[in-house]
Amino acid sequence: MDYITLEGIVREAEKASRFEHSLGVVEVSEVLARRFRLDVELARMVALFHDYARYMDGQAMLDFCMRHRIEVEEEERQSPMLLHGAVAAWYFPRITNRWEDKAQLAIRHHTLASRDMGALGAVLYVADYSEKGRRHLDDNDRLAIWARPDLEQMVLEVLRREEEYSFNVNRPFARVSRECMEYLSAGGRLAR
């Protein structure tokens, strides 16, 4: 399947505002994929598809994951809307016929991050957080993230911001996010 065909499928599945967000994520993902010499077309498709399951009911997503034996984090169990990445990751190869593990891992981990998300996942995670439609950032914040020298440092910057936000709203910082932060802080690299 090509990008244009997938765009039509995603446009039908998402509300207009969510689709605009997805296009913003595509834009940033394309730039980052070129910068770090990753598969640009795959990055665009993953970015376009990442919120495909966003409108599925939370309990239905949890049930879906249980039925398909998809591992669920405790934070996802408590807030099942976070599982939209896991569900979309399951659908991605079945809709696109692109079976690369790195694509599924990227989509799966775009909400909380993971040391297993790979470089493509880092691109998606950073793009999802920082695309121009996101109102929690201004242009200086975006540039501060994008100016980091590598994907690992970009992910660390986003994770630090997420940790601060979690603290400010008195919400626990996700275990998988903390593990990713610790791994990258210790010099860990994401699979290319």
C-alpha positions in Angstrom: 0.0 0.0 0.0 1.2 3.5 -0.7 1.0 6.6 1.4 -1.8 8.2 -0.7 -4.1 5.1 -0.3 -3.3 5.0 3.5 -4.2 8.7 3.8 -7.7 8.0 2.5 -8.2 5.2 5.0 -6.9 7.3 7.9 -9.0 10.4 6.9 -12.1 8.2 7.1 -11.2 6.9 10.5 -10.3 10.2 12.2 -12.1 13.4 13.0 -10.9 16.4 11.0 -8.9 17.9 13.9 -7.2 14.5 14.6 -6.4 14.1 11.0 -4.8 17.5 10.9 -2.7 16.5 13.9 -1.7 13.3 12.1 -0.6 15.3 9.1 1.5 17.6 11.4 3.1 14.5 12.8 3.9 13.3 9.3 5.5 16.7 8.5 7.9 16.5 11.5 8.5 12.8 11.1 9.6 13.3 7.5 12.1 16.0 8.5 13.5 13.9 11.4 13.7 10.7 9.3 15.7 12.6 6.6 18.0 14.1 9.2 18.8 10.8 10.8 18.8 8.8 7.6 15.8 6.5 8.3 13.2 5.2 5.8 11.3 8.4 5.1 8.3 6.7 3.4 7.9 4.3 6.3 8.2 7.2 8.8 5.5 9.0 6.9 3.1 6.0 6.9 3.7 5.3 10.6 3.2 8.9 11.5 -0.1 9.1 9.5 -1.4 5.9 11.1 -0.3 6.3 14.7 -3.7 7.5 16.0 -5.8 5.2 13.8 -7.5 3.6 16.9 -7.8 6.8 18.9 -11.6 6.8 18.8 -12.1 3.3 19.9 -13.7 3.0 23.4 -11.1 2.5 26.2 -12.6 -0.7 27.5 -12.9 -2.1 24.0 -9.2 -1.4 23.5 -8.3 -3.2 26.7 -10.5 -6.1 25.7 -8.9 -6.1 22.2 -5.4 -6.3 23.8 -6.4 -9.1 26.0 -8.0 -11.0 23.2 -4.9 -10.6 21.0 -2.4 -11.2 23.8 -0.9 -7.7 23.6 1.1 -6.8 26.7 -0.5 -4.0 28.7 1.3 -1.7 31.0 -0.3 -0.9 34.4 -0.7 2.7 33.4 -2.5 1.6 30.3 -4.8 -0.7 32.3 -5.7 2.3 34.5 -6.2 4.6 31.5 -7.1 2.4 28.5 -7.1 5.3 26.1 -3.3 5.0 26.2 -3.8 1.7 24.4 -4.7 3.3 21.1 -1.1 2.9 20.0 -1.1 -0.8 20.8 -4.3 -1.4 18.9 -3.1 0.7 15.9 0.2 -1.2 15.9 -1.8 -4.4 15.5 -3.8 -3.0 12.6 -0.9 -1.3 10.8 0.5 -4.4 9.0 -2.9 -5.9 8.3 -4.1 -2.7 6.6 -0.8 -1.7 4.9 0.8 -5.1 4.3 4.0 -3.5 5.8 5.2 -6.1 8.4 8.4 -4.4 9.6 8.7 -4.9 13.4 10.2 -1.4 13.7 6.9 0.1 12.3 4.8 -1.8 14.8 7.1 -0.9 17.7 7.1 2.7 16.8 3.3 2.9 16.7 2.9 0.8 19.8 5.2 3.0 22.0 4.3 6.5 20.7 2.3 7.4 23.9 4.6 6.5 26.8 7.9 5.8 25.0 10.0 2.7 25.6 13.6 1.7 25.2 12.3 -0.9 22.7 10.7 1.7 20.4 13.7 2.0 18.1 14.8 5.0 16.1 11.6 5.1 14.1 9.7 5.1 17.4 11.8 8.0 18.6 11.0 10.0 15.5 7.3 9.3 16.0 7.4 10.0 19.7 9.1 13.4 19.2 6.9 14.3 16.2 3.7 13.5 18.1 4.7 15.6 21.0 6.1 18.6 19.1 4.1 19.0 15.8 3.0 22.6 15.2 -0.6 22.0 16.1 0.3 21.1 19.7 -0.6 24.1 21.9 1.4 23.0 25.0 4.6 24.2 23.2 5.6 27.4 21.6 8.1 27.7 18.7 11.0 28.1 21.1 10.1 24.9 22.9 9.9 23.0 19.6 13.3 24.4 18.5 14.8 23.4 21.9 13.7 19.8 21.3 14.6 19.6 17.6 18.0 21.2 18.2 19.2 18.2 20.2 22.1 16.4 18.5 20.5 13.0 18.2 17.2 11.2 18.6 18.1 9.9 22.0 18.6 13.4 23.3 15.3 14.6 21.7 13.4 11.7 23.4 15.1 12.5 26.7 14.0 16.2 26.4 10.4 15.2 25.8 10.5 12.6 28.6 11.8 15.3 31.0 9.0 17.6 30.0 6.5 14.8 30.5 7.9 13.9 33.9 7.6 17.6 35.0 4.0 17.7 33.7 3.2 14.5 35.6 4.6 16.0 38.8 2.7 19.2 38.3 -0.6 17.4 37.8 0.1 15.0 40.6 0.0 12.0 38.3 2.6 9.1 38.5 5.2 9.1 35.8 4.8 5.8 33.8 7.2 3.0 34.6 8.0 2.3 31.0 8.7 6.1 30.5 11.0 6.2 33.5 12.8 3.1 32.3 13.3 4.6 28.9 14.6 7.8 30.5 17.1 5.9 32.7 18.3 3.9 29.8 18.9 6.9 27.6 20.4 8.9 30.4 22.9 6.1 30.9 24.0 6.4 27.2 21.6 3.7 25.8 20.9 3.9 22.1 17.7 3.1 20.2 17.8 0.3 17.6 18.3 1.6 14.1 
